[in-house]
Amino acid sequence: MKNKLTLIKRSTPTCPDCNKMQFILDMENIEYDVIDIAVDTDAVEKYDLSSVPVMLINDGVSEIKLIGVQPIEVVKELLED
């Protein structure tokens, strides 16, 4: 099973780091789902968020939480595991 990536971001007010991480993922053609906490306000509590962006990498058994802008090499390596 391929690891699944979810990007948790905030669109209102605009989050520069969220936009940067989304841009990096898009430039690398990495597939991901988005949870926007401006729309899904329950996600803050559900995922125990204290800041954004957050990336969740799920392999179906466990979940890795990356907080803040991350080097794309780290994201790619975790997605390949």
TISE-13104 format. One record per residue: x, y, z of N, C-alpha, C in turn; residue in one letter. Coordinates in steps of 0.02 Angstrom, whole numbers, padded with zeros to 5 digits, always signed. Last residue first. Layout:
XYZXYZXYZA ...
***
This chain:
+00423+00245+00105+00431+00191+00154+00372+00144+00154D +00385+00352+00026+00410+00292-00007+00416+00232+00040E +00350+00452+00112+00298+00426+00068+00320+00361+00035L +00472+00480+00170+00419+00451+00212+00363+00422+00170L +00539+00535+00060+00565+00475+00092+00511+00441+00134E +00460+00650+00033+00466+00596-00017+00489+00531+00015K +00485+00725+00150+00417+00703+00133+00420+00645+00084V +00623+00746+00139+00595+00712+00198+00526+00684+00182V +00630+00819+00021+00664+00755+00025+00637+00714+00084E +00569+00939+00050+00533+00892+00007+00565+00823+00010I +00572+00996+00217+00609+00984+00155+00574+00929+00114P +00422+01075+00276+00471+01021+00280+00510+01017+00214Q +00339+01190+00375+00366+01177+00308+00424+01128+00316V +00244+01109+00509+00281+01163+00477+00305+01143+00407G +00256+00943+00564+00230+01010+00577+00275+01062+00544I +00199+00784+00527+00253+00832+00515+00224+00903+00522L +00157+00632+00593+00135+00702+00590+00197+00746+00582K +00114+00474+00537+00169+00519+00554+00144+00590+00545I +00024+00333+00587+00022+00399+00557+00080+00440+00583E -00005+00158+00545+00016+00213+00588+00016+00278+00550S -00079+00087+00449-00068+00059+00516-00051+00115+00565V -00088+00160+00336-00142+00114+00349-00137+00082+00418G +00008+00254+00331+00021+00193+00293-00033+00140+00304D +00005+00427+00317-00028+00369+00344-00014+00309+00300N +00057+00580+00364+00074+00526+00319+00050+00462+00351I +00006+00742+00371-00004+00676+00400+00013+00625+00348L +00071+00900+00399+00062+00846+00351+00056+00781+00389M +00019+01061+00435+00034+00995+00462+00024+00946+00406V +00066+01235+00430+00037+01174+00402+00060+01112+00441P -00003+01267+00593-00010+01240+00525+00046+01267+00483V -00020+01223+00767+00003+01266+00712-00010+01230+00646S -00082+01135+00845-00062+01197+00878-00035+01247+00827S -00202+01005+00839-00159+01054+00804-00144+01114+00847L -00267+00876+00852-00227+00907+00904-00177+00956+00875D -00356+00829+00762-00286+00814+00748-00238+00847+00798Y -00477+00873+00822-00469+00803+00800-00396+00784+00791K -00459+01011+00839-00461+00966+00897-00448+00894+00877E -00453+01048+00704-00404+01073+00752-00401+01027+00813V -00565+00997+00641-00500+00965+00628-00447+00988+00678A -00673+01078+00659-00666+01021+00705-00598+00987+00697D -00673+01164+00551-00647+01189+00615-00638+01133+00666T -00656+01161+00399-00667+01106+00445-00637+01124+00513D -00620+01290+00352-00684+01260+00333-00703+01205+00383V -00501+01319+00406-00548+01375+00401-00617+01349+00383A -00429+01204+00392-00459+01216+00457-00504+01278+00458I -00439+01095+00263-00433+01167+00275-00468+01183+00341D -00355+00962+00208-00404+00981+00259-00390+01054+00275I -00322+00878+00059-00317+00940+00097-00373+00943+00148V -00218+00744+00000-00283+00771+00017-00272+00834+00058D -00099+00725-00134-00116+00734-00063-00189+00757-00058Y +00037+00682-00239-00035+00681-00226-00047+00687-00151E +00162+00780-00306+00145+00734-00253+00071+00739-00239I +00233+00859-00399+00178+00815-00421+00162+00761-00369N +00316+00956-00356+00344+00888-00357+00292+00836-00380E +00232+01064-00354+00289+01066-00400+00320+00997-00408M +00146+01027-00248+00121+01031-00317+00178+01030-00368D +00233+01038-00139+00202+00973-00155+00177+00972-00228L +00259+01177-00147+00314+01128-00152+00286+01059-00172I +00130+01229-00125+00166+01244-00187+00221+01192-00199F +00108+01186+00006+00064+01163-00048+00097+01173-00115Q +00206+01259+00073+00209+01185+00073+00166+01157+00017M +00161+01391+00046+00227+01369+00025+00231+01293+00021K +00036+01393+00109+00040+01403+00036+00107+01379+00009N +00080+01376+00241+00034+01327+00210+00038+01331+00134C +00154+01492+00259+00188+01427+00261+00145+01372+00231D +00051+01592+00250+00106+01589+00201+00142+01522+00200P -00116+01579+00261-00057+01555+00296+00000+01549+00246C -00249+01695+00264-00200+01657+00225-00138+01641+00266T -00370+01671+00395-00328+01712+00351-00274+01670+00318P -00399+01550+00277-00423+01615+00299-00409+01623+00373T -00338+01428+00256-00344+01474+00199-00366+01543+00220S -00228+01315+00326-00277+01366+00340-00279+01415+00282R -00207+01135+00319-00188+01204+00308-00243+01251+00330K -00140+00979+00306-00188+01018+00345-00164+01090+00343I -00125+00858+00188-00100+00923+00207-00155+00960+00244L -00092+00689+00187-00144+00739+00197-00110+00803+00221T -00041+00547+00097-00023+00612+00125-00084+00657+00130L -00016+00374+00116-00061+00428+00098-00041+00492+00134K +00090+00249+00046+00074+00294+00101+00032+00352+00076N +00028+00110-00042+00064+00173-00044+00042+00216+00014K +00042-00059+00000+00000+00000+00000+00044+00062+00000M 
***
